[in-house]
Amino acid sequence: MISAGTRVCGLIGDPVEHSVSPAMHNAALSHLELDYIYLPFRVGEKSLARAIGGVRALGIRGLNVTIPHKVDVIPLLDELDPLAERIGAVNTIVNDNGILKGYNTDAGGFLRALLQKGVELGGKKVVVLGAGGASRAVCFALAGNGAELVILNRQQEMDWAVRLAASISRLCGREVKALEFNEQNLKVELEPADLLVNATSVGMSPDASQTPVDRKLLKPGLVVFDVVYNPIKTRLLSEAEEVGARTISGIDMLIWQGALAFEMWTGLKPPVEIMKTAAVEALKEQ
C-alpha cells in the first residue's frame, strides 16, 4: 500500500509511454516486498531543469534517464561517476539526501549480458554499428575491457563516429577505428571479427523486417549482440542463428542495466529473472 513513507523512483524522458522499465522495476519491488514505487514521467527538453529540481524537492530516491536527456542532465547534477563522465552520458541518478549523483549503467548492463553468455573481450575483434547514445556506452565498455574495436557509421554522421573513436582512443589508450558503414567495409571488418554489436535502431518494431547486416556476411562462430529489444528476437538475430552464430538479445542489456540501477537505489540484489519475465510480458502486451 502506498503511504507517506513510500519511496519513489522513476524514469524521465520524452516519450516514456513505450517503456517496459515500470513493469520491470515494480515487479522486482513487489517481489522483495519493498515500500517503493517506480513511475514514468514524461519530461520535455524545456522542463528538464525544473524536473531535476523537483527530484530534490520531493525527495525522489532515484531516476532512470532516457532519450533525449542523457547528456543534457549532466550539468544539473551534483556529482558524476567516473565511468559516466568518460562516456559523457547518464542513464541513472541516485538521490542521497539531496545530493544527486549520475551514473551510466548501460555500459555495465552490456558487459553483464556478455559475461552471462560466457563472452570474454580481451584481445577480441569487435565491430560496432552506429555511433549514437547506445553506441557510446557499448564502445567504452568494449575498449575498457581489452577489445579491438572498429565503429561503422552512416556517411551523413561520420563526424559522430570519428569523435567517438578519438575520445575512446584518448581515454582508454587503445586505437579505435571509425569507418563508413557500407557493405564493403562491413565485409572486410566482419571477416576476422569475433563479435558484432548492432547499436543502431535498425530492426526495431514497427520496422522489424529490416536488418543492418546482410545474412551472407554473417558466419558460424560469430557472436551477434543486438541492443534492440523490441522485438526480442530481431531479424538480425534470427538470421545469425540460422548461419550458426551465437546471439544475445538487447533484452538482456535492458534487464542488467535496470538491475544495476535497482541495486543502487535499494541496496539490495535485484531478482533478475523476475525483472526479465515482467519486461517480456510488457513487450508482449505492446
N, C-alpha and C positions, 0 to 999 in steps of 0.2 A: 504494500500500500504506500502510495506517495504521501510524504509528510514534509514538515518544515525541515526535517533532518536529512531528507533525501539529497544525495549529491548528484549534480548534473554534469554530464559530458555530452559532447555533440560533434556535429560536422558543420563547417561553414564552406560555402561555395555557391556557384551560380552556373547551372542549376544543381539541385541536390535531390530532386524528386526520384530520380532513377537509382539512387544509391542503395546498395544492399547492406551498408555498414550499420544502420539502425537495427535491422533484423539480426545481424551477426553479433553485435555487442549486447543487445538486450537479451538474447538467448543465453549468452555467457554469464551475464549479470544475474539472470534469473536462476540459472543452474547452480551458481555459487551462493545464492540467496543473499546477495549484497543489496544494500539500500542505495542503489544508484539507478539513474535512468539515462539513456542516450537518445538525443533528439537531433533531427536535421534542421538546420537554419539556413534558409536561402538569403544570402548576403550579396548585394550588388557591389560593384567596384567602388562606387562613391560612398558606400556605407561601411566600408571595412574598418576604418579607424574608430568609428563610433561603436561598431560591434566588439572590437577588442577592448575598448573602454568598458563596455557592458560586461565582459568576462570578469574584469576586476571588480566592478561594482556589485555584481550579482554573486560573486564567489563561485563561478563555474569552475569545476575541477580541471577540466581539460577539453581540448578540441582536436579533431582531425581537420585538416585544411586541404581543400581540393581546388580544382580549376575555378577561377583564374587567380587565386590568392597566394599560391605557394612561394612566390618571390616577393610580392608587394607587402606581405605581412611581416617580413623580417625587420624593417626599421621600427615597427610598432612594439617589438618585444624587448624585454629587459636583458635577456641572456640568450646565447646561441650555442648549442652543442658543436664541438669542433667539426664533426662529420657534416652536419647541416651547413656549417659555414663554408666548408670546402665545396660541397655540392652546389651551394647557392640557392637552396630551396628548403622550405619547411613544410612538413605534412602533419606534424603533431605538436601540440602545445600542452605544457603542464603548468598549472597554476599552483604555486606553493605560497600561500598566504599573500597573494597579490603580486608575487614575482613571477612573471611569465617567461618560460624558457622554451625555445624552439628546438625541435629535433627532426631528423629525417629517418623514418622507419621504412621507407620504400627500399633503400639500399639493403638494410638488414633483412627485410622480408624477402627480397630477391635471393639473397645468399642462403637464407634458411630453406627456401624452396629447392635450391640446387643441392644443398647438403643432404636434405631429406631424401633426395633421389640418388645419393652417393656420387655426385659430380664434384670432382676436385678441379681447381682452377690453375694451380701453379704450372707455368710453362705451356698452358693450353692456348691454342689459336682460337680467337673468338671474333665473329662477325656480328656487329650490331647494326640493325636497320633503324634509321631515324636519329634525330639529334634534338628532340624536344624535351619536355619536362621529365617524362618517364625515362628517356634515354640517359639523362644526366645522372640520375641515381644509379642506374644499372651500370653505366660506364665507370663511375668512380668505384663502385663495389668490385667490378671485374679487375680493373687496373690495380686497385689496392690489395688484391689477393693474388697477384702474380701472373695474370693472364696477359697474353699478347693480343692487342686489341686493334681492330680496324672499324671505323664508323663509316657507313654508307648513308648518304642523304640526298634528297632531291636537288637537282641543279639550282632551282629557284631559291633554295635555302642553304646553299653550300657554306655561306658565311657562318651559320649556326654550328655546323659540323667542324669547321676549321677552328673556330674559337673554343669549342668544347675540347677538341683534341689537344690544342695548345695548352689549355688550362690543366687538363689531366696530366699531360706530359710534364708540366712545370711542377705540379703539386705532388705527383706520385713518382717522379724521377724515372719515368718509363715512356719511351716513344710510342705515340699513338697516331695512327694514320687516319686521314679523313679523305674519302673519295666520293665521286658522284655515284649515286645509286642508279646503275643501269645494268643490263643483263650481262654485258661483257665483264665489268668489274665484279659483279656478283659471282659469275662463273669462276673467274680467276681466284678470288679470295675464298670461296667456299671449298674449292678442291682440297686444300690442305687443312681446312678448319675442323676443329673438334666440337665447337658449339656455335649455334646460330640463335640470335635473340631478335625477335621482332618487337621493337619498341615504338612502332607506329600504330595507328588506329585502323590500318587496312585489315579487313576481315571482321570488323566489329559489327554487331547487329545494329541496324537492319541490313547492312551490306555484307551479310555472312557468306555470300557466294564468291567474294573476292579473296585473293591471296597475294601477298607481296613477292612470293618466290615461285617460279615455275617448277612444277613437280620434277621435271627432268634434271634439275640442278641439285635435288636432294639425294642423299646417299645413305646406305646402311652404316651404322656406327656413329653417325652424326647425332648430337643431342640438339633438339629444337625446342626452344623456350619461347612461347608466345605470351606477351604480357596482356594481350586482350583476354578478358574473362567472360565476355558475353558475345557469342556462345562459349560455353566451357570448352568444347572441342571445336576449334576453328577449322576452316578448310585446310590451312597450312598444317595443323597438327594431324588431321586425318590423312592427308597425302604423305606426310612424313612417316606416319606409322605404316602405311601401305608399302613404302620402299624399305622398311626395316630400320628406320631411325628411332631413337628414343625421344619421348616427348614429355614436356612439362607445361601444364596449363597456367594461365595467368591467375586462375582462382587460387592457386597455392601461394602466389606472391601476395594477393589481396588478403588472404587469411593471415599470413605470417606478419605482414606489416600492421594489421589490426591487432594481432595478438601482442606484438611488442608494445604498441601504444596502451593496450589494456593493462599490461603489467606495470607500466609507468604510472598510470592513474590510480590503480588499486593496490599495488604492491604484492599482488597475488599472481601465481601461474595461471594462465588462461586455459580453459577447456577447448583446445584447438579443434577437436573433432566436432564438438557441439557447434562451434562457430562456423565450421565448414558446412555442416548439414543445414544450418539456418540460412547461410548465404546461397547455397544451391537451391533450396526451396524458394527463396525470394526471387531468384533469377527465373525459375520455372513459372512463377506467378506472373512475372512481367511478360 
